[in-house]
Amino acid sequence: MLNDRLLVELDADAAERRSSAGIVIPATAMVGKRLTWGAVVAAGQHVRQVSVGDRVLFDPDERGEVELSGATYLLLREKDVHAVAEPRDGGEGTGLYL
C-alpha cells in the first residue's frame, strides 16, 4: 500500500441486517446515508492513526473496490475513516473506542 491508503475487508455482517423486530434487510436496500464497518488488512507508510487489524467505520460511497486472489477488498484514504474500534486490554469499559 502506498501513502495514506488503507485496504479494508468488509465485515461479514455487512451484507444483511436485522431490524429490531427481526425483519431481514438485504444489503441492496437503501437506508439513507449508512456507514459501514470493515477490518484493515493493509496500510500505507503514511497512515498514522489506523493499524492493520483495526475495525474502521467509513462511508461506503467514498471507496474503490479491488479484487485480490478472488476476494473483494475496498481501497480507502485514511481521511475517509470516521472512527476506529479497537479492543482494549484490561477488561474495563466497553472494550471499544470511537
N, CA, C and O atoms as a Tinker XYZ file with bonds, in Angstrom:
   392  protein
     1  N      0.847000   -1.170000    0.000000    73     2
     2  CA     0.000000    0.000000    0.000000    64     1     3
     3  C      0.896000    1.238000    0.000000    63     2     4     5
     4  O      1.974000    1.234000    0.595000    81     3
     5  N      0.453000    2.267000   -0.655000    73     3     6
     6  CA     1.222000    3.495000   -0.755000    64     5     7
     7  C      0.564000    4.632000    0.022000    63     6     8     9
     8  O     -0.654000    4.668000    0.192000    81     7
     9  N      1.392000    5.548000    0.483000    73     7    10
    10  CA     0.970000    6.798000    1.122000    64     9    11
    11  C     -0.060000    6.603000    2.226000    63    10    12    13
    12  O      0.200000    5.874000    3.184000    81    11
    13  N     -1.231000    7.243000    2.113000    73    11    14
    14  CA    -2.250000    7.208000    3.175000    64    13    15
    15  C     -3.392000    6.262000    2.847000    63    14    16    17
    16  O     -4.510000    6.460000    3.321000    81    15
    17  N     -3.135000    5.253000    2.055000    73    15    18
    18  CA    -4.180000    4.321000    1.626000    64    17    19
    19  C     -4.345000    3.160000    2.604000    63    18    20    21
    20  O     -3.394000    2.729000    3.256000    81    19
    21  N     -5.580000    2.669000    2.683000    73    19    22
    22  CA    -5.918000    1.506000    3.509000    64    21    23
    23  C     -6.609000    0.471000    2.639000    63    22    24    25
    24  O     -7.424000    0.821000    1.785000    81    23
    25  N     -6.298000   -0.781000    2.847000    73    23    26
    26  CA    -7.001000   -1.885000    2.210000    64    25    27
    27  C     -7.901000   -2.492000    3.274000    63    26    28    29
    28  O     -7.423000   -2.964000    4.305000    81    27
    29  N     -9.210000   -2.479000    3.022000    73    27    30
    30  CA   -10.197000   -2.855000    4.033000    64    29    31
    31  C    -11.054000   -4.000000    3.520000    63    30    32    33
    32  O    -11.477000   -4.019000    2.364000    81    31
    33  N    -11.300000   -4.957000    4.413000    73    31    34
    34  CA   -12.196000   -6.070000    4.117000    64    33    35
    35  C    -13.502000   -5.810000    4.851000    63    34    36    37
    36  O    -13.495000   -5.551000    6.054000    81    35
    37  N    -14.631000   -5.877000    4.133000    73    35    38
    38  CA   -15.930000   -5.645000    4.762000    64    37    39
    39  C    -16.233000   -6.712000    5.792000    63    38    40    41
    40  O    -15.859000   -7.873000    5.622000    81    39
    41  N    -16.916000   -6.319000    6.872000    73    39    42
    42  CA   -17.363000   -7.283000    7.873000    64    41    43
    43  C    -18.363000   -8.237000    7.251000    63    42    44    45
    44  O    -19.102000   -7.867000    6.339000    81    43
    45  N    -18.383000   -9.453000    7.741000    73    43    46
    46  CA   -19.297000  -10.465000    7.209000    64    45    47
    47  C    -20.755000  -10.077000    7.424000    63    46    48    49
    48  O    -21.606000  -10.426000    6.606000    81    47
    49  N    -21.064000   -9.359000    8.514000    73    47    50
    50  CA   -22.451000   -8.979000    8.790000    64    49    51
    51  C    -22.878000   -7.737000    8.016000    63    50    52    53
    52  O    -23.996000   -7.259000    8.208000    81    51
    53  N    -22.014000   -7.196000    7.138000    73    51    54
    54  CA   -22.361000   -6.004000    6.363000    64    53    55
    55  C    -23.331000   -6.336000    5.226000    63    54    56    57
    56  O    -23.983000   -5.441000    4.689000    81    55
    57  N    -23.430000   -7.608000    4.860000    73    55    58
    58  CA   -24.292000   -7.991000    3.750000    64    57    59
    59  C    -25.768000   -7.859000    4.098000    63    58    60    61
    60  O    -26.534000   -7.299000    3.312000    81    59
    61  N    -26.176000   -8.351000    5.230000    73    59    62
    62  CA   -27.577000   -8.290000    5.639000    64    61    63
    63  C    -27.669000   -7.767000    7.056000    63    62    64    65
    64  O    -26.740000   -7.921000    7.850000    81    63
    65  N    -28.794000   -7.148000    7.367000    73    63    66
    66  CA   -29.049000   -6.650000    8.714000    64    65    67
    67  C    -30.415000   -7.143000    9.155000    63    66    68    69
    68  O    -31.248000   -7.536000    8.338000    81    67
    69  N    -30.626000   -7.115000   10.456000    73    67    70
    70  CA   -31.942000   -7.437000   11.009000    64    69    71
    71  C    -32.458000   -6.229000   11.765000    63    70    72    73
    72  O    -31.718000   -5.577000   12.501000    81    71
    73  N    -33.735000   -5.940000   11.576000    73    71    74
    74  CA   -34.353000   -4.850000   12.319000    64    73    75
    75  C    -34.617000   -5.322000   13.747000    63    74    76    77
    76  O    -34.450000   -6.502000   14.055000    81    75
    77  N    -35.025000   -4.408000   14.609000    73    75    78
    78  CA   -35.314000   -4.788000   15.997000    64    77    79
    79  C    -36.500000   -5.746000   16.081000    63    78    80    81
    80  O    -36.652000   -6.459000   17.073000    81    79
    81  N    -37.333000   -5.766000   15.053000    73    79    82
    82  CA   -38.475000   -6.682000   15.020000    64    81    83
    83  C    -38.112000   -8.028000   14.411000    63    82    84    85
    84  O    -38.950000   -8.929000   14.370000    81    83
    85  N    -36.864000   -8.183000   13.930000    73    83    86
    86  CA   -36.421000   -9.455000   13.373000    64    85    87
    87  C    -36.544000   -9.556000   11.866000    63    86    88    89
    88  O    -36.296000  -10.624000   11.305000    81    87
    89  N    -36.919000   -8.478000   11.191000    73    87    90
    90  CA   -37.053000   -8.497000    9.741000    64    89    91
    91  C    -35.671000   -8.390000    9.111000    63    90    92    93
    92  O    -34.878000   -7.529000    9.492000    81    91
    93  N    -35.377000   -9.268000    8.141000    73    91    94
    94  CA   -34.089000   -9.252000    7.454000    64    93    95
    95  C    -34.105000   -8.162000    6.389000    63    94    96    97
    96  O    -35.003000   -8.114000    5.550000    81    95
    97  N    -33.095000   -7.281000    6.432000    73    95    98
    98  CA   -32.968000   -6.193000    5.461000    64    97    99
    99  C    -31.779000   -6.523000    4.568000    63    98   100   101
   100  O    -30.649000   -6.570000    5.055000    81    99
   101  N    -32.001000   -6.756000    3.261000    73    99   102
   102  CA   -30.891000   -7.126000    2.382000    64   101   103
   103  C    -29.927000   -5.969000    2.169000    63   102   104   105
   104  O    -30.275000   -4.810000    2.393000    81   103
   105  N    -28.706000   -6.293000    1.732000    73   103   106
   106  CA   -27.672000   -5.286000    1.521000    64   105   107
   107  C    -28.045000   -4.313000    0.411000    63   106   108   109
   108  O    -27.540000   -3.190000    0.380000    81   107
   109  N    -28.928000   -4.729000   -0.507000    73   107   110
   110  CA   -29.305000   -3.872000   -1.628000    64   109   111
   111  C    -30.317000   -2.803000   -1.247000    63   110   112   113
   112  O    -30.555000   -1.882000   -2.028000    81   111
   113  N    -30.925000   -2.901000   -0.059000    73   111   114
   114  CA   -31.911000   -1.913000    0.375000    64   113   115
   115  C    -31.209000   -0.615000    0.755000    63   114   116   117
   116  O    -30.237000   -0.622000    1.510000    81   115
   117  N    -31.702000    0.480000    0.236000    73   115   118
   118  CA   -31.120000    1.786000    0.534000    64   117   119
   119  C    -31.774000    2.348000    1.790000    63   118   120   121
   120  O    -32.998000    2.455000    1.864000    81   119
   121  N    -30.955000    2.707000    2.776000    73   119   122
   122  CA   -31.452000    3.265000    4.028000    64   121   123
   123  C    -30.739000    4.591000    4.269000    63   122   124   125
   124  O    -30.031000    4.748000    5.264000    81   123
   125  N    -30.925000    5.532000    3.369000    73   123   126
   126  CA   -30.273000    6.828000    3.538000    64   125   127
   127  C    -28.766000    6.702000    3.488000    63   126   128   129
   128  O    -28.228000    5.892000    2.734000    81   127
   129  N    -28.093000    7.490000    4.278000    73   127   130
   130  CA   -26.633000    7.511000    4.329000    64   129   131
   131  C    -26.183000    6.617000    5.476000    63   130   132   133
   132  O    -26.159000    7.061000    6.624000    81   131
   133  N    -25.829000    5.374000    5.193000    73   131   134
   134  CA   -25.453000    4.417000    6.222000    64   133   135
   135  C    -23.960000    4.133000    6.143000    63   134   136   137
   136  O    -23.441000    3.806000    5.075000    81   135
   137  N    -23.270000    4.258000    7.273000    73   135   138
   138  CA   -21.841000    3.966000    7.339000    64   137   139
   139  C    -21.621000    2.468000    7.519000    63   138   140   141
   140  O    -22.515000    1.758000    7.979000    81   139
   141  N    -20.433000    1.986000    7.158000    73   139   142
   142  CA   -20.127000    0.563000    7.150000    64   141   143
   143  C    -18.869000    0.275000    7.958000    63   142   144   145
   144  O    -17.944000    1.086000    7.983000    81   143
   145  N    -18.833000   -0.893000    8.626000    73   143   146
   146  CA   -17.657000   -1.352000    9.368000    64   145   147
   147  C    -16.845000   -2.297000    8.501000    63   146   148   149
   148  O    -17.397000   -3.054000    7.703000    81   147
   149  N    -15.523000   -2.246000    8.664000    73   147   150
   150  CA   -14.632000   -3.158000    7.963000    64   149   151
   151  C    -13.343000   -3.330000    8.741000    63   150   152   153
   152  O    -13.065000   -2.577000    9.674000    81   151
   153  N    -12.554000   -4.327000    8.353000    73   151   154
   154  CA   -11.274000   -4.610000    9.019000    64   153   155
   155  C    -10.124000   -4.211000    8.102000    63   154   156   157
   156  O    -10.138000   -4.524000    6.912000    81   155
   157  N     -9.131000   -3.522000    8.653000    73   155   158
   158  CA    -7.968000   -3.080000    7.884000    64   157   159
   159  C     -7.042000   -4.271000    7.655000    63   158   160   161
   160  O     -6.607000   -4.919000    8.607000    81   159
   161  N     -6.743000   -4.554000    6.390000    73   159   162
   162  CA    -5.890000   -5.668000    6.011000    64   161   163
   163  C     -4.470000   -5.187000    5.734000    63   162   164   165
   164  O     -3.509000   -5.898000    6.028000    81   163
   165  N     -4.327000   -3.981000    5.167000    73   163   166
   166  CA    -3.016000   -3.415000    4.875000    64   165   167
   167  C     -3.099000   -1.893000    4.970000    63   166   168   169
   168  O     -4.160000   -1.309000    4.751000    81   167
   169  N     -1.974000   -1.257000    5.298000    73   167   170
   170  CA    -1.931000    0.197000    5.440000    64   169   171
   171  C     -0.650000    0.736000    4.812000    63   170   172   173
   172  O      0.403000    0.101000    4.873000    81   171
   173  N     -0.760000    1.927000    4.203000    73   171   174
   174  CA     0.395000    2.582000    3.605000    64   173   175
   175  C      1.336000    3.147000    4.659000    63   174   176   177
   176  O      0.990000    3.208000    5.839000    81   175
   177  N      2.539000    3.565000    4.227000    73   175   178
   178  CA     3.563000    4.020000    5.168000    64   177   179
   179  C      3.235000    5.361000    5.814000    63   178   180   181
   180  O      3.822000    5.678000    6.849000    81   179
   181  N      2.331000    6.162000    5.261000    73   179   182
   182  CA     1.995000    7.462000    5.834000    64   181   183
   183  C      0.701000    7.440000    6.657000    63   182   184   185
   184  O      0.220000    8.496000    7.068000    81   183
   185  N      0.141000    6.277000    6.899000    73   183   186
   186  CA    -1.050000    6.146000    7.751000    64   185   187
   187  C     -0.596000    6.242000    9.198000    63   186   188   189
   188  O      0.291000    5.500000    9.620000    81   187
   189  N     -1.208000    7.166000    9.977000    73   187   190
   190  CA    -0.737000    7.416000   11.338000    64   189   191
   191  C     -1.696000    6.944000   12.423000    63   190   192   193
   192  O     -1.244000    6.572000   13.506000    81   191
   193  N     -2.994000    6.945000   12.175000    73   191   194
   194  CA    -3.948000    6.688000   13.253000    64   193   195
   195  C     -4.657000    5.341000   13.158000    63   194   196   197
   196  O     -5.455000    5.009000   14.034000    81   195
   197  N     -4.389000    4.572000   12.133000    73   195   198
   198  CA    -5.046000    3.284000   11.931000    64   197   199
   199  C     -3.970000    2.225000   11.754000    63   198   200   201
   200  O     -2.964000    2.459000   11.083000    81   199
   201  N     -4.182000    1.058000   12.358000    73   199   202
   202  CA    -3.232000   -0.051000   12.250000    64   201   203
   203  C     -3.899000   -1.244000   11.573000    63   202   204   205
   204  O     -5.125000   -1.349000   11.540000    81   203
   205  N     -3.087000   -2.125000   11.041000    73   203   206
   206  CA    -3.597000   -3.361000   10.455000    64   205   207
   207  C     -4.302000   -4.154000   11.555000    63   206   208   209
   208  O     -3.766000   -4.308000   12.652000    81   207
   209  N     -5.488000   -4.649000   11.265000    73   207   210
   210  CA    -6.283000   -5.400000   12.234000    64   209   211
   211  C     -7.358000   -4.565000   12.914000    63   210   212   213
   212  O     -8.260000   -5.130000   13.534000    81   211
   213  N     -7.295000   -3.234000   12.819000    73   211   214
   214  CA    -8.320000   -2.370000   13.421000    64   213   215
   215  C     -9.635000   -2.491000   12.659000    63   214   216   217
   216  O     -9.652000   -2.743000   11.454000    81   215
   217  N    -10.729000   -2.309000   13.380000    73   215   218
   218  CA   -12.053000   -2.205000   12.771000    64   217   219
   219  C    -12.335000   -0.736000   12.548000    63   218   220   221
   220  O    -12.230000    0.061000   13.481000    81   219
   221  N    -12.698000   -0.355000   11.313000    73   219   222
   222  CA   -12.917000    1.050000   10.980000    64   221   223
   223  C    -14.334000    1.268000   10.462000    63   222   224   225
   224  O    -14.943000    0.377000    9.870000    81   223
   225  N    -14.844000    2.479000   10.700000    73   223   226
   226  CA   -16.164000    2.898000   10.238000    64   225   227
   227  C    -15.958000    3.902000    9.116000    63   226   228   229
   228  O    -15.221000    4.874000    9.283000    81   227
   229  N    -16.606000    3.676000    7.963000    73   227   230
   230  CA   -16.396000    4.549000    6.804000    64   229   231
   231  C    -17.667000    4.638000    5.976000    63   230   232   233
   232  O    -18.593000    3.843000    6.136000    81   231
   233  N    -17.690000    5.628000    5.084000    73   231   234
   234  CA   -18.802000    5.826000    4.160000    64   233   235
   235  C    -18.564000    4.936000    2.938000    63   234   236   237
   236  O    -17.548000    5.100000    2.263000    81   235
   237  N    -19.459000    4.007000    2.635000    73   235   238
   238  CA   -19.226000    3.086000    1.515000    64   237   239
   239  C    -19.243000    3.765000    0.148000    63   238   240   241
   240  O    -18.817000    3.159000   -0.835000    81   239
   241  N    -19.726000    5.013000    0.058000    73   239   242
   242  CA   -19.726000    5.712000   -1.225000    64   241   243
   243  C    -18.358000    6.284000   -1.579000    63   242   244   245
   244  O    -18.097000    6.558000   -2.750000    81   243
   245  N    -17.479000    6.471000   -0.596000    73   243   246
   246  CA   -16.160000    7.064000   -0.811000    64   245   247
   247  C    -15.084000    5.983000   -0.831000    63   246   248   249
   248  O    -14.178000    5.996000    0.003000    81   247
   249  N    -15.173000    5.064000   -1.760000    73   247   250
   250  CA   -14.240000    3.946000   -1.772000    64   249   251
   251  C    -14.003000    3.459000   -3.195000    63   250   252   253
   252  O    -14.764000    3.763000   -4.114000    81   251
   253  N    -12.937000    2.702000   -3.349000    73   251   254
   254  CA   -12.662000    1.987000   -4.583000    64   253   255
   255  C    -12.664000    0.503000   -4.274000    63   254   256   257
   256  O    -12.245000    0.098000   -3.190000    81   255
   257  N    -13.124000   -0.308000   -5.199000    73   255   258
   258  CA   -13.216000   -1.747000   -4.965000    64   257   259
   259  C    -12.143000   -2.454000   -5.782000    63   258   260   261
   260  O    -11.931000   -2.130000   -6.950000    81   259
   261  N    -11.463000   -3.426000   -5.163000    73   259   262
   262  CA   -10.410000   -4.167000   -5.839000    64   261   263
   263  C    -10.542000   -5.646000   -5.479000    63   262   264   265
   264  O    -10.920000   -5.985000   -4.357000    81   263
   265  N    -10.228000   -6.526000   -6.436000    73   263   266
   266  CA   -10.287000   -7.966000   -6.191000    64   265   267
   267  C     -8.872000   -8.525000   -6.197000    63   266   268   269
   268  O     -8.126000   -8.345000   -7.159000    81   267
   269  N     -8.510000   -9.209000   -5.107000    73   267   270
   270  CA    -7.192000   -9.831000   -4.978000    64   269   271
   271  C     -7.366000  -11.293000   -4.595000    63   270   272   273
   272  O     -7.999000  -11.602000   -3.586000    81   271
   273  N     -6.818000  -12.179000   -5.384000    73   271   274
   274  CA    -6.887000  -13.623000   -5.124000    64   273   275
   275  C     -8.319000  -14.099000   -4.887000    63   274   276   277
   276  O     -8.559000  -14.940000   -4.020000    81   275
   277  N     -9.255000  -13.573000   -5.644000    73   275   278
   278  CA   -10.650000  -13.995000   -5.551000    64   277   279
   279  C    -11.446000  -13.359000   -4.431000    63   278   280   281
   280  O    -12.642000  -13.623000   -4.308000    81   279
   281  N    -10.824000  -12.529000   -3.610000    73   279   282
   282  CA   -11.535000  -11.844000   -2.521000    64   281   283
   283  C    -11.668000  -10.355000   -2.864000    63   282   284   285
   284  O    -10.767000   -9.772000   -3.466000    81   283
   285  N    -12.789000   -9.747000   -2.480000    73   283   286
   286  CA   -13.034000   -8.342000   -2.757000    64   285   287
   287  C    -12.663000   -7.490000   -1.552000    63   286   288   289
   288  O    -13.085000   -7.771000   -0.430000    81   287
   289  N    -11.878000   -6.455000   -1.786000    73   287   290
   290  CA   -11.450000   -5.516000   -0.756000    64   289   291
   291  C    -11.810000   -4.103000   -1.190000    63   290   292   293
   292  O    -12.106000   -3.853000   -2.358000    81   291
   293  N    -11.782000   -3.186000   -0.233000    73   291   294
   294  CA   -12.049000   -1.786000   -0.511000    64   293   295
   295  C    -10.777000   -0.983000   -0.302000    63   294   296   297
   296  O     -9.996000   -1.278000    0.602000    81   295
   297  N    -10.567000    0.019000   -1.124000    73   295   298
   298  CA    -9.407000    0.891000   -1.037000    64   297   299
   299  C     -9.879000    2.264000   -0.568000    63   298   300   301
   300  O    -10.695000    2.902000   -1.233000    81   299
   301  N     -9.366000    2.720000    0.578000    73   299   302
   302  CA    -9.778000    3.987000    1.186000    64   301   303
   303  C     -8.571000    4.863000    1.469000    63   302   304   305
   304  O     -7.443000    4.375000    1.549000    81   303
   305  N     -8.811000    6.150000    1.618000    73   303   306
   306  CA    -7.814000    7.057000    2.170000    64   305   307
   307  C     -8.031000    7.106000    3.678000    63   306   308   309
   308  O     -9.146000    6.895000    4.155000    81   307
   309  N     -6.978000    7.382000    4.422000    73   307   310
   310  CA    -7.111000    7.458000    5.879000    64   309   311
   311  C     -8.105000    8.540000    6.294000    63   310   312   313
   312  O     -8.813000    8.373000    7.287000    81   311
   313  N     -8.169000    9.639000    5.555000    73   311   314
   314  CA    -9.085000   10.731000    5.905000    64   313   315
   315  C    -10.557000   10.352000    5.717000    63   314   316   317
   316  O    -11.434000   11.037000    6.244000    81   315
   317  N    -10.848000    9.272000    4.976000    73   315   318
   318  CA   -12.224000    8.830000    4.775000    64   317   319
   319  C    -12.741000    7.952000    5.909000    63   318   320   321
   320  O    -13.916000    7.584000    5.918000    81   319
   321  N    -11.880000    7.613000    6.864000    73   319   322
   322  CA   -12.285000    6.798000    8.008000    64   321   323
   323  C    -12.894000    7.710000    9.070000    63   322   324   325
   324  O    -12.283000    8.701000    9.470000    81   323
   325  N    -14.098000    7.370000    9.522000    73   323   326
   326  CA   -14.815000    8.183000   10.507000    64   325   327
   327  C    -14.510000    7.778000   11.947000    63   326   328   329
   328  O    -14.533000    8.622000   12.843000    81   327
   329  N    -14.223000    6.485000   12.183000    73   327   330
   330  CA   -13.967000    6.015000   13.546000    64   329   331
   331  C    -13.179000    4.713000   13.499000    63   330   332   333
   332  O    -13.175000    3.999000   12.497000    81   331
   333  N    -12.510000    4.426000   14.618000    73   331   334
   334  CA   -11.756000    3.185000   14.773000    64   333   335
   335  C    -12.250000    2.505000   16.044000    63   334   336   337
   336  O    -12.346000    3.141000   17.094000    81   335
   337  N    -12.562000    1.222000   15.952000    73   335   338
   338  CA   -12.942000    0.440000   17.128000    64   337   339
   339  C    -11.833000   -0.564000   17.374000    63   338   340   341
   340  O    -11.504000   -1.364000   16.499000    81   339
   341  N    -11.263000   -0.521000   18.557000    73   339   342
   342  CA   -10.139000   -1.397000   18.864000    64   341   343
   343  C    -10.352000   -2.009000   20.234000    63   342   344   345
   344  O    -10.621000   -1.281000   21.190000    81   343
   345  N    -10.239000   -3.334000   20.363000    73   343   346
   346  CA   -10.357000   -3.943000   21.687000    64   345   347
   347  C     -9.233000   -3.463000   22.598000    63   346   348   349
   348  O     -8.085000   -3.347000   22.170000    81   347
   349  N     -9.563000   -3.190000   23.831000    73   347   350
   350  CA    -8.548000   -2.749000   24.794000    64   349   351
   351  C     -8.256000   -3.859000   25.783000    63   350   352   353
   352  O     -9.138000   -4.646000   26.124000    81   351
   353  N     -7.030000   -3.920000   26.238000    73   351   354
   354  CA    -6.640000   -4.899000   27.246000    64   353   355
   355  C     -7.121000   -4.437000   28.610000    63   354   356   357
   356  O     -7.320000   -3.241000   28.822000    81   355
   357  N     -7.307000   -5.352000   29.523000    73   355   358
   358  CA    -7.665000   -4.997000   30.888000    64   357   359
   359  C     -9.122000   -5.253000   31.221000    63   358   360   361
   360  O     -9.469000   -5.293000   32.402000    81   359
   361  N     -9.990000   -5.429000   30.234000    73   359   362
   362  CA   -11.388000   -5.744000   30.509000    64   361   363
   363  C    -12.191000   -4.622000   31.120000    63   362   364   365
   364  O    -13.208000   -4.890000   31.758000    81   363
   365  N    -11.785000   -3.377000   30.955000    73   363   366
   366  CA   -12.542000   -2.266000   31.505000    64   365   367
   367  C    -13.422000   -1.637000   30.446000    63   366   368   369
   368  O    -13.044000   -1.596000   29.275000    81   367
   369  N    -14.584000   -1.148000   30.831000    73   367   370
   370  CA   -15.464000   -0.432000   29.932000    64   369   371
   371  C    -16.037000   -1.321000   28.842000    63   370   372   373
   372  O    -16.208000   -2.526000   29.022000    81   371
   373  N    -16.329000   -0.700000   27.712000    73   371   374
   374  CA   -16.977000   -1.429000   26.618000    64   373   375
   375  C    -15.988000   -2.192000   25.763000    63   374   376   377
   376  O    -16.382000   -3.106000   25.038000    81   375
   377  N    -14.701000   -1.839000   25.829000    73   375   378
   378  CA   -13.709000   -2.513000   25.025000    64   377   379
   379  C    -13.556000   -1.868000   23.655000    63   378   380   381
   380  O    -12.790000   -2.370000   22.832000    81   379
   381  N    -14.264000   -0.761000   23.380000    73   379   382
   382  CA   -14.170000   -0.083000   22.099000    64   381   383
   383  C    -13.927000    1.394000   22.324000    63   382   384   385
   384  O    -14.384000    1.956000   23.320000    81   383
   385  N    -13.219000    2.022000   21.418000    73   383   386
   386  CA   -13.145000    3.471000   21.456000    64   385   387
   387  C    -13.555000    4.001000   20.093000    63   386   388   389
   388  O    -13.230000    3.394000   19.073000    81   387
   389  N    -14.248000    5.100000   20.059000    73   387   390
   390  CA   -14.700000    5.709000   18.802000    64   389   391
   391  C    -14.245000    7.137000   18.739000    63   390   392
   392  O    -14.522000    7.831000   17.761000    81   391
